[in-house]
Amino acid sequence: MSATRPTGDSVAAAIAEGRRARSSQARRRERLALLAPAVITVVWAVAVTALGLWPRVFDRWPATITMVFGGFVAGSTPQGGGAVAFPVFTKVLETPSEVARSMGLFIQVVGMGCASIAIIVRKAPVAWRAVGLVLVPALVGLAVAVVAASRLDQPFAPSVLPGAWVKVTFTVLIVAMAVSIFAMSRRPVRERRRSLGNLSVRAKALIIGAGLLGGFLSGLTGSGVDVLFFTVLVLLLGLDPRIGVPSSVITMATISAVALVGLGLAGGHLFVELDDSRSSVVSVSGETVAIVDGVLVVDPPPTAGPAPPQQYDLTGLWLAGIPAAAWAGPLGAKLAMRLSDRNLAWLVAGLAFAEMISTAIFLDALRTDLALVAYFVLGIVGAVLGLRWVSAHRIRLFGLEAWDTSRPVTRMSVITTGSFSSWAQGPLEDREDPEAP
């Protein structure tokens, strides 16, 4: 019996049916991805109504506006919601660094958590082995920052480092990462790694180191491990940025969830009570607070200064930002799946530029402290040059597999942004591209 050869019409019909099935499945996943923010919004509305907190939420409306952008950034870029919350709250709204740090971490549980669910439901590619490798050291770094580099005897566990230095450190981190990623995107041709393969011991040590340092920075500023993890995956290990973004989002969401439980609930950061006028903070975690010599303290003496202003109302800020972050996060994750590498680099670079300019404008200490100015300038220059050097020698430094240019090249294995001339000269071996800025 001879097999019946399919006709052109039957092949076209099968292709069309396959497209319809994939489209229907994609629509189901999209609807399922929106289930998490919908549930969170309903629970939030019921809780706010039952507790009579609507006036408090309305009073903190700037947090809602901030987290519209913060949640979108959290889902679409390697810069978490803290990358928007921390600078806006500390520089524009004059919120203390420790409150902005906790706000950034806690709101990322909502925004990046919903984005993570959307990533998993939509089956976006994730470097799961690398995520598993970075999580434990990131949690260790977070614990060290909270226990060893914070004043646990004071409300909101402020850092032992001056607030201005913490803000500048955050800016240096964001700008160095963005400049390096943007420079990489300008190379005429580079390999697109869809997986990390078998990592060498040095590459694994690099991921672990990024987790430790990133977790520590997250404990100080509310963001850090997502930025460093993305930088390591994409810039140093050569992973596709559209895999690096969801991997960093899931990592930061997990770290933030642990921080919410440890600091927000067990540490009492979310238990903030206001006076009847809702203009001043009365207590934090059940303990009376006041301002003494410009510092927020518990159990103040009778001669204590004024009550803390509403900038310390972490509970109100968090509640006001929840619905915006819940919906903006998944939308940002959807955008990240459709952005080209060049557009993603432009978005990250634009956010970093805004962060640098806002630091220079709003941080008063930069106009009076020469040491801080030197740290600001030299930190950015040193971090950018250091990342460029490490990126140029990454194959030798981390024992990576060199790009075999003798194998067939496909659209999924190579990214081109310009002329093929430099690639045609021979194996790249990750040498510095003369056309890169």
C-alpha positions as CSV (number, residue, x, y, z in Angstrom):
1,M,0.0,0.0,0.0
2,S,1.5,3.3,-1.0
3,A,1.3,6.3,1.2
4,T,-0.9,9.2,0.1
5,R,1.1,12.3,-0.7
6,P,-0.4,15.4,1.1
7,T,-1.7,18.0,-1.3
8,G,-0.8,21.7,-1.1
9,D,-4.3,22.5,0.3
10,S,-4.0,20.0,3.1
11,V,-0.6,21.3,4.1
12,A,-1.8,24.8,4.1
13,A,-4.8,23.8,6.2
14,A,-2.6,22.0,8.7
15,I,-0.4,25.0,9.0
16,A,-3.4,27.3,9.5
17,E,-4.8,25.0,12.1
18,G,-1.5,24.9,14.0
19,R,-1.4,28.7,14.0
20,R,-5.0,28.9,15.4
21,A,-4.1,26.4,18.1
22,R,-1.0,28.3,19.1
23,S,-2.9,31.6,19.1
24,S,-5.7,30.2,21.2
25,Q,-3.2,28.8,23.7
26,A,-1.4,32.1,23.9
27,R,-4.7,33.9,24.6
28,R,-5.5,31.4,27.4
29,R,-2.0,32.0,28.9
30,E,-2.5,35.8,28.7
31,R,-5.8,35.6,30.6
32,L,-4.3,33.3,33.2
33,A,-1.3,35.6,33.7
34,L,-3.7,38.4,34.7
35,L,-5.4,36.3,37.3
36,A,-2.7,37.1,40.0
37,P,-3.0,40.9,39.8
38,A,-6.8,40.5,39.7
39,V,-6.9,38.4,42.9
40,I,-4.4,40.8,44.6
41,T,-6.5,43.8,43.7
42,V,-9.7,42.3,45.1
43,V,-8.0,41.2,48.3
44,W,-6.4,44.6,48.7
45,A,-9.7,46.4,48.1
46,V,-11.5,44.3,50.7
47,A,-8.7,44.6,53.3
48,V,-8.5,48.4,52.8
49,T,-12.3,48.8,53.1
50,A,-12.6,46.5,56.1
51,L,-9.8,48.3,58.0
52,G,-11.0,51.8,57.0
53,L,-7.7,52.7,55.4
54,W,-9.0,54.5,52.3
55,P,-8.2,58.0,53.6
56,R,-4.6,56.8,54.3
57,V,-4.3,55.3,50.9
58,F,-5.5,58.5,49.2
59,D,-3.1,60.5,51.3
60,R,-0.2,58.5,49.8
61,W,-1.2,58.9,46.2
62,P,2.4,59.8,45.1
63,A,3.3,56.2,45.8
64,T,0.6,55.0,43.4
65,I,1.9,57.1,40.6
66,T,5.5,56.1,41.4
67,M,4.7,52.4,41.3
68,V,2.9,52.6,37.9
69,F,6.3,53.3,36.5
70,G,8.1,51.2,39.1
71,G,6.1,48.1,38.4
72,F,6.5,48.5,34.7
73,V,10.2,48.8,35.0
74,A,10.3,45.8,37.4
75,G,8.7,43.5,34.9
76,S,10.4,44.7,31.7
77,T,14.0,45.4,32.7
78,P,16.7,44.1,35.0
79,Q,16.2,47.1,37.2
80,G,13.6,46.2,39.9
81,G,10.8,48.4,41.2
82,G,13.2,49.6,43.8
83,A,15.2,51.2,41.0
84,V,12.3,53.7,40.7
85,A,10.9,53.6,44.2
86,F,14.3,54.3,46.0
87,P,15.4,57.4,44.0
88,V,11.9,58.9,43.8
89,F,11.1,58.4,47.5
90,T,14.5,59.5,48.8
91,K,15.1,62.4,46.4
92,V,11.7,63.8,45.4
93,L,9.5,62.8,48.4
94,E,12.2,63.1,51.0
95,T,11.6,59.7,52.4
96,P,14.4,58.4,54.7
97,S,16.7,55.8,53.0
98,E,15.7,53.0,55.3
99,V,12.0,53.5,54.6
100,A,12.6,53.7,50.9
101,R,14.7,50.6,51.0
102,S,11.9,48.6,52.8
103,M,9.3,50.1,50.5
104,G,11.3,49.0,47.4
105,L,11.7,45.4,48.7
106,F,8.1,45.0,49.9
107,I,6.4,46.5,46.7
108,Q,8.6,44.2,44.6
109,V,6.9,41.2,46.1
110,V,3.7,42.5,44.4
111,G,5.1,43.9,41.1
112,M,7.9,41.4,40.4
113,G,5.9,38.6,42.0
114,C,3.0,39.1,39.5
115,A,5.5,39.5,36.7
116,S,7.2,36.2,37.8
117,I,3.8,34.4,37.6
118,A,3.2,35.9,34.2
119,I,6.7,34.8,33.0
120,I,6.0,31.2,34.2
121,V,2.5,31.1,32.8
122,R,3.6,32.4,29.4
123,K,6.5,29.9,29.5
124,A,9.1,32.6,28.8
125,P,12.7,31.1,28.8
126,V,14.4,31.3,32.2
127,A,18.0,30.3,33.2
128,W,16.7,28.1,36.1
129,R,20.0,26.5,37.0
130,A,21.6,30.0,37.4
131,V,18.6,31.2,39.4
132,G,19.0,28.2,41.7
133,L,22.7,28.9,42.0
134,V,22.3,32.6,42.9
135,L,19.4,32.5,45.4
136,V,21.2,31.1,48.5
137,P,24.2,33.5,48.4
138,A,21.8,36.4,47.7
139,L,19.8,35.5,50.8
140,V,23.1,35.3,52.8
141,G,24.1,38.7,51.5
142,L,20.7,40.2,52.4
143,A,21.0,38.7,55.9
144,V,24.5,40.2,56.4
145,A,23.3,43.6,55.3
146,V,20.4,43.5,57.8
147,V,22.3,42.0,60.7
148,A,25.8,43.4,60.4
149,A,25.3,46.7,58.4
150,S,22.0,48.0,59.9
151,R,20.9,49.4,63.3
152,L,18.3,46.8,64.3
153,D,17.6,48.7,67.6
154,Q,16.1,51.6,65.6
155,P,12.9,51.7,63.6
156,F,13.1,50.4,60.0
157,A,16.7,49.2,60.6
158,P,18.6,52.1,59.0
159,S,22.0,51.4,57.5
160,V,25.2,52.1,59.4
161,L,26.4,53.9,56.3
162,P,25.3,57.6,55.8
163,G,22.1,57.8,53.7
164,A,23.8,60.0,51.0
165,W,26.5,57.3,50.4
166,V,23.9,54.6,50.1
167,K,22.0,56.7,47.5
168,V,25.2,57.3,45.5
169,T,26.2,53.6,45.7
170,F,22.8,52.7,44.2
171,T,23.4,55.2,41.4
172,V,26.9,53.9,40.6
173,L,25.5,50.3,40.4
174,I,22.7,51.2,38.0
175,V,24.7,53.5,35.7
176,A,27.7,51.1,35.4
177,M,25.4,48.2,34.5
178,A,23.4,50.3,32.0
179,V,26.4,51.7,30.2
180,S,28.0,48.3,29.9
181,I,24.8,46.7,28.5
182,F,24.3,49.6,26.1
183,A,27.9,49.3,24.8
184,M,27.4,45.6,24.3
185,S,24.3,46.2,22.2
186,R,26.3,48.5,19.9
187,R,28.6,45.7,18.7
188,P,28.0,44.9,15.0
189,V,27.7,41.1,15.7
190,R,27.8,38.9,18.7
191,E,26.7,35.4,19.7
192,R,23.2,34.8,21.2
193,R,23.5,32.1,23.8
194,R,20.2,30.5,24.5
195,S,21.5,28.5,27.4
196,L,24.6,28.7,29.7
197,G,25.6,25.1,29.0
198,N,28.1,23.4,31.4
199,L,29.4,26.3,33.6
200,S,33.0,26.2,34.8
201,V,33.9,26.4,38.4
202,R,34.9,30.0,37.9
203,A,31.7,30.9,36.2
204,K,29.7,29.4,39.1
205,A,31.9,31.3,41.5
206,L,31.0,34.5,39.6
207,I,27.3,33.9,39.9
208,I,27.7,33.1,43.6
209,G,29.7,36.3,44.1
210,A,27.1,38.3,42.3
211,G,24.5,36.8,44.6
212,L,26.4,37.7,47.8
213,L,27.1,41.3,46.7
214,G,23.7,41.8,45.1
215,G,21.9,40.5,48.2
216,F,24.0,42.8,50.4
217,L,23.2,45.9,48.2
218,S,19.5,44.9,48.2
219,G,19.6,45.0,52.0
220,L,20.8,48.6,51.8
221,T,18.9,50.0,48.8
222,G,16.0,47.6,48.0
223,S,17.6,46.6,44.7
224,G,20.9,45.1,43.6
225,V,20.9,41.4,43.1
226,D,18.6,41.7,40.0
227,V,21.0,44.2,38.5
228,L,24.2,42.3,39.2
229,F,22.7,38.9,38.2
230,F,21.5,40.3,34.9
231,T,24.9,41.9,34.3
232,V,26.7,38.6,35.0
233,L,24.3,36.5,32.8
234,V,24.2,38.8,29.8
235,L,27.4,40.9,29.8
236,L,29.8,38.3,31.2
237,L,28.3,34.9,30.4
238,G,26.8,36.0,27.0
239,L,23.2,34.9,27.7
240,D,20.4,36.3,25.5
241,P,19.0,39.4,27.3
242,R,15.5,38.2,26.9
243,I,16.4,35.3,29.0
244,G,18.4,37.4,31.5
245,V,15.5,39.7,32.2
246,P,12.9,37.1,33.4
247,S,15.7,35.3,35.3
248,S,16.6,38.4,37.2
249,V,12.9,39.3,37.8
250,I,12.2,35.9,39.4
251,T,15.4,36.1,41.5
252,M,14.5,39.6,42.9
253,A,10.9,38.6,43.5
254,T,12.1,35.7,45.7
255,I,14.6,37.8,47.6
256,S,11.9,40.5,48.2
257,A,9.4,37.9,49.5
258,V,11.9,36.8,52.1
259,A,12.6,40.4,53.1
260,L,8.8,41.1,53.4
261,V,8.5,38.2,55.8
262,G,11.7,39.0,57.8
263,L,11.6,42.8,57.9
264,G,8.0,43.7,57.1
265,L,6.2,41.2,59.3
266,A,8.7,39.7,61.8
267,G,10.6,43.0,62.0
268,G,7.4,45.1,62.3
269,H,8.3,47.5,59.5
270,L,4.7,47.4,58.2
271,F,3.1,48.0,61.5
272,V,3.0,51.8,61.5
273,E,0.4,53.8,63.4
274,L,-0.5,57.5,62.7
275,D,-2.1,60.2,64.8
276,D,-5.8,61.2,64.3
277,S,-4.8,63.8,61.6
278,R,-2.8,61.2,59.7
279,S,0.1,63.7,59.4
280,S,2.5,62.1,61.9
281,V,3.7,58.7,62.9
282,V,2.9,57.6,66.4
283,S,4.4,54.1,66.7
284,V,6.3,51.6,64.7
285,S,5.8,47.9,65.5
286,G,3.8,48.8,68.6
287,E,6.6,51.1,70.0
288,T,6.2,54.8,70.5
289,V,8.6,56.8,68.2
290,A,9.8,60.4,67.9
291,I,12.6,62.4,66.3
292,V,15.6,63.0,68.6
293,D,18.6,65.0,67.1
294,G,17.3,64.2,63.6
295,V,17.1,60.5,64.2
296,L,13.9,58.3,64.6
297,V,14.1,56.5,68.0
298,V,11.8,54.3,70.0
299,D,10.6,55.0,73.6
300,P,11.7,58.7,73.3
301,P,12.3,60.8,76.4
302,P,9.8,63.4,77.5
303,T,12.0,66.1,75.9
304,A,12.0,64.4,72.6
305,G,11.5,66.4,69.4
306,P,8.5,66.4,67.1
307,A,6.6,63.3,65.9
308,P,7.9,61.7,62.8
309,P,6.3,63.2,59.6
310,Q,4.2,61.2,57.2
311,Q,7.3,60.3,55.1
312,Y,7.8,57.5,57.6
313,D,4.4,56.0,56.9
314,L,5.7,52.8,55.2
315,T,2.4,51.0,55.6
316,G,0.5,53.8,53.8
317,L,3.1,54.0,51.0
318,W,3.0,50.2,50.5
319,L,-0.8,50.0,50.5
320,A,-1.0,52.8,48.0
321,G,1.4,51.2,45.6
322,I,0.0,47.7,45.6
323,P,-2.6,47.8,42.8
324,A,-0.4,49.8,40.5
325,A,2.6,47.5,40.9
326,A,0.3,44.4,40.6
327,W,-0.9,45.4,37.1
328,A,2.2,47.2,35.8
329,G,4.5,44.3,36.6
330,P,2.9,41.7,34.3
331,L,2.5,44.3,31.5
332,G,6.2,45.1,31.8
333,A,7.0,41.4,31.6
334,K,4.9,41.1,28.4
335,L,6.8,44.0,26.9
336,A,10.1,42.5,27.7
337,M,9.3,39.4,25.6
338,R,8.7,41.6,22.6
339,L,11.5,44.2,22.9
340,S,14.6,43.8,20.7
341,D,18.0,43.7,22.4
342,R,18.7,47.2,21.1
343,N,15.4,48.7,22.4
344,L,15.9,47.0,25.8
345,A,19.4,48.5,26.0
346,W,18.0,51.9,25.2
347,L,15.3,51.6,27.9
348,V,17.8,50.5,30.5
349,A,20.2,53.3,29.5
350,G,17.5,55.9,29.7
351,L,16.5,54.9,33.2
352,A,20.1,54.9,34.3
353,F,20.6,58.4,32.8
354,A,17.6,59.7,34.7
355,E,18.9,58.1,37.9
356,M,22.3,59.8,37.5
357,I,20.8,63.2,36.7
358,S,18.3,63.0,39.6
359,T,21.1,62.1,42.0
360,A,23.1,65.1,40.9
361,I,20.2,67.5,41.1
362,F,18.3,66.4,44.3
363,L,21.1,65.0,46.5
364,D,22.3,68.1,48.5
365,A,25.3,66.3,49.9
366,L,26.9,66.2,46.4
367,R,27.2,70.0,46.6
368,T,28.9,70.1,50.0
369,D,30.9,66.8,50.4
370,L,33.9,66.6,48.1
371,A,34.6,63.0,49.2
372,L,31.1,62.0,48.1
373,V,31.5,63.8,44.8
374,A,34.8,61.9,44.1
375,Y,33.1,58.6,45.0
376,F,30.2,59.5,42.7
377,V,32.5,60.3,39.7
378,L,35.3,57.8,40.2
379,G,32.8,55.0,41.2
380,I,31.0,55.3,37.9
381,V,34.1,55.6,35.8
382,G,35.9,52.7,37.6
383,A,32.9,50.4,37.5
384,V,32.3,51.0,33.8
385,L,35.9,50.5,32.8
386,G,36.2,47.5,35.0
387,L,33.1,45.8,33.5
388,R,34.4,46.6,30.0
389,W,37.7,45.0,30.7
390,V,36.2,41.9,32.3
391,S,33.7,41.6,29.5
392,A,36.5,41.8,26.9
393,H,38.4,38.9,28.6
394,R,35.4,36.9,29.9
395,I,36.1,33.7,28.0
396,R,39.6,33.4,29.5
397,L,38.6,34.6,32.9
398,F,35.6,32.4,33.4
399,G,36.5,29.4,31.3
400,L,33.7,29.8,28.8
401,E,33.3,28.1,25.5
402,A,34.6,30.3,22.7
403,W,32.3,31.0,19.8
404,D,32.9,28.5,17.1
405,T,32.4,30.5,13.9
406,S,32.9,27.4,11.7
407,R,29.5,26.1,12.7
408,P,26.3,27.1,10.8
409,V,25.0,30.5,11.8
410,T,21.2,31.0,12.3
411,R,19.1,34.0,13.2
412,M,18.6,32.5,16.7
413,S,22.3,32.0,17.4
414,V,23.7,35.4,16.3
415,I,22.7,39.1,16.8
416,T,23.7,41.5,14.2
417,T,23.4,45.3,14.5
418,G,25.7,46.5,11.7
419,S,28.4,45.3,9.3
420,F,29.6,41.7,9.2
421,S,33.1,42.9,8.4
422,S,34.6,42.4,11.9
423,W,33.0,39.0,12.2
424,A,34.3,37.9,8.8
425,Q,37.9,38.5,9.8
426,G,37.9,35.4,11.9
427,P,36.8,34.0,15.3
428,L,35.8,36.7,17.7
429,E,37.1,35.0,20.8
430,D,35.3,37.8,22.6
431,R,37.9,40.3,21.6
432,E,37.1,44.0,22.0
433,D,35.1,45.3,19.1
434,P,36.8,48.4,17.6
435,E,33.4,49.8,16.7
436,A,32.0,49.6,20.2
437,P,31.7,52.9,22.0
